[in-house]
Amino acid sequence: MSVFLGMEKKKQPKAEWNRDALYWNLPKGKKAVADSIYSGCPEKVMIKREGHPEWVTEYLDRIQNRQETYHERLANFNILSSKFRHGKSSEEKMQLHRMSV
């Protein structure tokens, strides 16, 4: 939850959440597709629900499958286990890392 919402604990006050998290940086009117654990954030997250037309459910399934495939490939090719060694300064490394992920 910390990457999406910017909180470490469920009871942490909203004012203390990390404002660099995805939740705070989604453009107005845009939503992320996620699992049902994020059902408490309907203004920022779209999840599969009963009553969706079949084409919406299929679309959401494709999006989630694509994300799972991406994460599986990161794991299979040990991409996250090696150091990211490009850039000269910390700021430059962060910019390059954002582009590569």
Disulfide bonds with the S-S distance in Angstrom:
none
